[in-house]
């Protein structure tokens, strides 16, 4: 049975929201033991939906262990120090000031464990803003993404927190690089969310530089959807939406064959179709609207046209592709049932832990304290003082009980 490529490694996470929890989620799926240190109130995403865990918490904290500590107390700090002394990796996305206040900087951890790999996902890397806090939409706004993404003319965030998740992926790359290299100067990793956004935006940033030099003025490259006729979303006869990818003249030719549009030499080239964009868009809309989705999909597939149905999130995991082996795992949490996508490289992951649920707040506190050498009397004293807390297994997770959800449905 697979144990994952990071089996035997221990990761301590002090994470909130998405960037750090997403990074440690990947490390956990790769086989590492992840100990999630949470404050007495719990990590932010535990309380975002009707007073209980959100989709982010459910998706990115499966299989982790929860250690609930008050790091502002002497007892909590002592536990943290003992844990760090036997940890391989520390990963967090606290603000720089919070990291100093809680005693979890690289210098603090390195003094306790000179071999530790330390990764701090922060708002900004080195520079005049290095002490400032940034979040996913701030990174979008500061790196050009939001300016181009508008709803009714107003710059808007993309929706999903992709910059946070990209930063989490970059953090994993950095941690794995440090482990592989074994070099001392690779152990202190500082990764800026802003700098992550800059790297993601590189294509657009260079595109506008190119246009400025070619045309003598800055001009943002339009997306393919707004510059190539026939590229985008269209509604079928039965009210379903299909997304077409039409980048080349060959794509256009195949689409016309699939939908019985007569060949028109005047529209054979992309340059010509761009000149006639309104007419071409009308032709595509009308062609798609003549078909049911099923009939159109069959014909497009037969002619090699790139397409997919635009799915609502409640339908995404119901498709045969999503349900094929190695894509998603079912797990229970309280009396609820969920399916969650897995890391998409099944040969690398620890499949013995895939069905493990996210932990309750403090679910593993007592066991972890015992593993650090505390006896039962000491554990009880730590609980009494509030330096550490166990899970309250009787507390409801969400404000709306499942029985009321069923009744309402």
ZABALUM-617505 format. One record per residue (C-alpha): x negated, z, y; residue in three letters. Coordinates in pm, whole numbers, padded with zeros to 5 digits, always signed. Each point is the difference from the previous one (the first is absolute). Layout:
XZYALA...
This chain:
+00000+00000+00000UNK-00131-00094+00342UNK-00126+00279+00221UNK-00093-00207+00304UNK-00335-00095+00149UNK-00016+00323+00206UNK+00077+00236-00287UNK-00187+00328+00048UNK-00010-00024+00380UNK+00180+00258+00214UNK+00141-00092+00341UNK+00119+00249+00261UNK+00253-00151+00240UNK+00105+00150+00330UNK+00241-00278+00082UNK+00316-00060+00194UNK+00237-00295+00023UNK-00162-00314-00145UNK-00366-00093+00054UNK-00173+00282-00190UNK+00277+00054-00260UNK+00001-00375-00072UNK-00378-00001-00049UNK+00009+00296-00237UNK+00299-00153-00180UNK-00225-00294-00092UNK-00283+00235-00101UNK+00246+00194-00217UNK+00124-00317-00168UNK-00364-00087-00068UNK-00029+00324-00196UNK-00119+00264+00248UNK+00157+00345+00014UNK+00147+00035+00350UNK+00061+00347+00142UNK+00224-00025+00304UNK-00055+00293+00235UNK+00312+00063+00204UNK+00085+00255+00271UNK+00280+00254-00059UNK+00254-00235+00160UNK-00107-00283-00230UNK-00122-00351+00076UNK+00209-00185+00260UNK+00159-00251-00239UNK+00150+00284-00208UNK+00265+00058+00266UNK+00091-00342+00140UNK+00321-00087-00192UNK+00286+00253+00021UNK-00256+00278+00011UNK-00176-00125-00312UNK-00261-00243-00127UNK-00002-00356+00134UNK-00079-00324-00177UNK-00358+00031+00125UNK-00042+00337-00169UNK+00154-00121-00325UNK-00204-00322-00010UNK-00343+00126+00100UNK-00022+00349-00151UNK+00084-00056-00366UNK-00223+00189-00239UNK-00179+00204+00266UNK-00038+00379-00008UNK+00130+00203+00292UNK-00202+00294+00128UNK+00180+00177+00284UNK-00245+00184+00228UNK-00003+00145+00348UNK-00340-00124+00113UNK+00029+00207+00317UNK-00021+00317-00209UNK-00318+00153-00140UNK+00139-00012-00353UNK+00098-00365+00030UNK-00343-00096+00132UNK-00172+00186-00283UNK+00206-00192-00257UNK-00082-00327+00173UNK-00372+00075-00004UNK+00004+00081-00371UNK+00190-00319-00073UNK-00229-00224+00204UNK-00305+00136-00182UNK+00127-00166-00320UNK+00163-00313+00149UNK-00133-00357-00006UNK+00195-00153+00290UNK+00179+00129+00310UNK+00239-00236+00179UNK+00220+00084+00297UNK+00167-00141+00310UNK+00008+00310+00218UNK-00078-00040+00369UNK-00364+00071+00090UNK+00100+00320+00181UNK+00211+00122-00295UNK-00287-00068-00242UNK-00230+00216+00211UNK+00260+00275+00042UNK+00067+00021-00374UNK-00365-00022-00100UNK+00028-00326-00194UNK-00252-00223+00179UNK-00275-00182-00187UNK-00249+00263+00112UNK+00224+00277-00137UNK+00047-00171-00336UNK-00359-00120-00030UNK-00126+00355+00048UNK+00210+00105-00300UNK-00074-00304-00217UNK-00295-00227+00090UNK+00117-00270-00244UNK+00355-00031+00130UNK+00140-00336+00116UNK+00195+00060+00319UNK+00248-00245+00153UNK+00184+00057+00328UNK+00271-00254+00090UNK+00040+00059+00374UNK+00171-00168+00293UNK-00311-00160+00147UNK-00357-00045-00115UNK-00306+00058+00219UNK+00061-00074+00367UNK+00173+00143+00308UNK+00325+00063-00194UNK-00160+00161-00306UNK+00174+00335+00062UNK+00343-00152+00060UNK+00287-00012-00248UNK+00146-00333-00109UNK+00275-00099-00239UNK+00105-00326-00165UNK+00208-00136+00294UNK-00275+00093+00246UNK-00246-00205-00206UNK+00247-00291+00001UNK+00045+00024+00377UNK-00372+00026+00075UNK-00112-00291-00221UNK+00246-00272+00102UNK+00244+00015-00290UNK+00286+00156+00193UNK-00032-00239+00295UNK+00081-00291-00228UNK+00270+00175-00204UNK+00308+00020+00220UNK+00363+00090-00054UNK+00221-00142+00274UNK-00310-00043+00214UNK-00119+00359-00035UNK-00337+00063-00173UNK+00077+00184-00324UNK-00185+00149-00295UNK+00000-00197-00323UNK+00206+00253-00195UNK-00207+00107-00302UNK-00317+00194+00085UNK-00238-00268-00120UNK-00289+00114+00221UNK+00014+00347-00156UNK-00005-00154-00346UNK-00282-00239+00087UNK-00198+00299+00127UNK+00072+00177-00329UNK-00133-00301-00192UNK-00311-00014+00219UNK-00052+00371-00062UNK+00009-00058-00376UNK-00254-00283+00033UNK-00228+00229+00199UNK+00032+00287-00248UNK-00071-00224-00298UNK-00298-00150+00184UNK-00140+00347+00066UNK+00045+00099-00364UNK-00167-00320-00120UNK-00293+00017+00239UNK-00082+00366-00046UNK-00172-00018+00339UNK+00018+00309+00216UNK+00076-00185+00325UNK+00311-00161-00154UNK+00175+00333-00063UNK+00132+00058+00353UNK+00274-00260+00055UNK+00195-00023+00327UNK+00264-00273+00008UNK+00206-00080+00309UNK+00360-00120-00023UNK-00064-00199+00319UNK-00311-00164-00147UNK+00199-00080-00313UNK+00253-00176+00222UNK-00276-00196+00174UNK-00132-00127-00333UNK+00348-00097-00120UNK+00058-00189+00328UNK-00331-00190-00018UNK+00160-00337-00076UNK+00234+00020+00299UNK-00266+00142+00232UNK-00236-00285-00081UNK+00283-00252+00017UNK+00078+00092+00359UNK-00373-00021+00086UNK-00011-00348-00150UNK+00306-00114+00198UNK-00146+00148+00319UNK-00314-00209-00040UNK+00177-00317-00111UNK+00280+00009+00255UNK-00148+00210+00280UNK+00273+00262-00033UNK+00091+00274-00251UNK+00273-00108-00237UNK+00104+00199-00304UNK+00023-00196-00321UNK+00367-00026-00101UNK+00093+00104-00350UNK+00068-00278-00247UNK+00366+00095+00009UNK+00026-00099+00366UNK-00226-00302-00005UNK+00084-00181-00325UNK+00352-00137-00048UNK+00149+00096-00334UNK-00209+00317-00026UNK+00218+00312+00008UNK+00330+00153-00107UNK+00315-00203-00070UNK+00345+00094-00131UNK+00148-00155-00314UNK+00363-00094-00059UNK+00072+00332-00173UNK-00144+00214+00280UNK-00339+00076-00152UNK-00323-00048+00195UNK-00295-00204-00118UNK-00347-00015+00150UNK-00173-00338-00002UNK-00371-00062+00042UNK-00062-00347+00135UNK-00357-00034+00121UNK-00093-00356-00096UNK+00143-00350-00010UNK+00008+00026-00380UNK+00213+00314+00026UNK+00245-00189+00223UNK+00012-00294-00238UNK+00076+00224-00298UNK+00267+00191+00193UNK+00173-00325+00095UNK-00003-00113-00364UNK+00139+00334-00117UNK+00287-00005+00251UNK+00076-00375-00002UNK-00110-00056+00359UNK-00078-00374+00038UNK-00366-00077+00072UNK-00055-00064+00370UNK-00339-00153+00093UNK+00042+00131+00355UNK-00012+00359-00134UNK-00276-00048-00257UNK-00267+00192+00195UNK-00009+00356+00130UNK-00081-00127+00349UNK+00314-00216-00006UNK+00216+00281-00136UNK-00123+00234+00271UNK+00103-00254+00265UNK+00343-00012-00163UNK+00021+00371-00074UNK+00370+00054+00093UNK+00108-00295-00211UNK-00214+00102-00298UNK+00119+00360+00017UNK+00361-00121+00003UNK-00069-00222-00301UNK-00148+00290-00197UNK+00281+00241+00092UNK+00265-00251-00099UNK-00177-00091-00325UNK-00036+00364-00106UNK+00361+00077+00095UNK+00127-00265-00242UNK-00131+00192-00304UNK+00068+00330-00166UNK-00316+00207-00023UNK-00025-00041-00377UNK+00032-00379+00011UNK-00241-00034+00289UNK-00259+00228-00163UNK+00017-00203-00321UNK-00057-00328+00185UNK-00278+00135+00224UNK-00184+00147-00297UNK+00026-00328-00189UNK-00157-00185+00294UNK-00277+00256+00067UNK+00129+00127+00334UNK-00116+00345+00112UNK+00295+00238+00051UNK+00148+00339-00078UNK+00322+00183+00062UNK-00004+00248+00288UNK+00094+00326-00171UNK+00135+00323+00140UNK-00207+00301-00102UNK+00265+00125-00245UNK-00038-00322-00202UNK-00379-00038+00000UNK-00068+00198-00318UNK+00286-00157-00194UNK-00169-00338-00044UNK-00154-00104-00334UNK-00342-00035+00165UNK+00011+00355+00140UNK+00120+00137-00334UNK-00266-00170-00211UNK-00261+00236-00152UNK-00261+00157+00226UNK+00195-00024+00325UNK+00210+00316+00042UNK+00034+00343-00158UNK+00312+00214-00037UNK-00021+00371+00073UNK+00233+00291+00060UNK-00013+00236+00296UNK+00235+00295-00003UNK+00319-00155-00143UNK-00063-00340+00156UNK-00142-00313-00164UNK-00237-00243+00170UNK-00208-00310-00066UNK-00322-00048+00196UNK-00243-00293+00014UNK-00344+00070-00144UNK-00348-00101+00112UNK-00003-00375-00086UNK-00312+00005-00219UNK+00127+00160-00320UNK-00332-00032-00184UNK-00158+00244+00249UNK+00260+00274+00019UNK+00075+00322-00185UNK+00316-00088-00189UNK+00027+00351-00147UNK+00115+00136+00337UNK+00221-00279+00130UNK+00328+00175-00073UNK-00109+00326+00166UNK+00231+00104+00282UNK-00110+00109+00348UNK-00062+00376+00012UNK+00219+00260+00160UNK-00166+00175+00292UNK-00248+00245-00152UNK+00086-00100-00356UNK-00361+00035-00115UNK-00120+00278+00229UNK-00006+00275-00261UNK-00170-00211-00268UNK-00262-00132+00243UNK-00078+00350+00128UNK-00046+00120-00356UNK-00233-00294-00060UNK-00206+00111+00301UNK-00049+00342-00157UNK+00273+00208+00164UNK+00167+00253-00230UNK+00374+00065+00007UNK-00027+00300+00233UNK-00201-00205+00249UNK+00245-00290-00024UNK+00292+00236+00064UNK-00182+00143+00302UNK-00064-00349+00139UNK+00368-00083-00041UNK+00106+00325+00165UNK-00228-00061+00299UNK+00120-00358+00046UNK-00350-00144-00043UNK+00135-00201-00295UNK+00351-00076-00121UNK+00156-00095-00333UNK+00286-00244-00044UNK+00360+00107+00052UNK+00157-00181-00293UNK+00351+00121+00088UNK+00004-00153+00347UNK+00202-00323+00034UNK-00212-00302+00085UNK+00256-00180+00214UNK+00276+00133+00226UNK+00257-00221-00178UNK+00026+00098-00368UNK+00018-00279-00256UNK+00349+00104-00102UNK+00123-00068+00354UNK-00181-00334+00006UNK+00186-00100-00317UNK+00332+00122+00140UNK-00056-00191+00324UNK-00081-00317-00196UNK
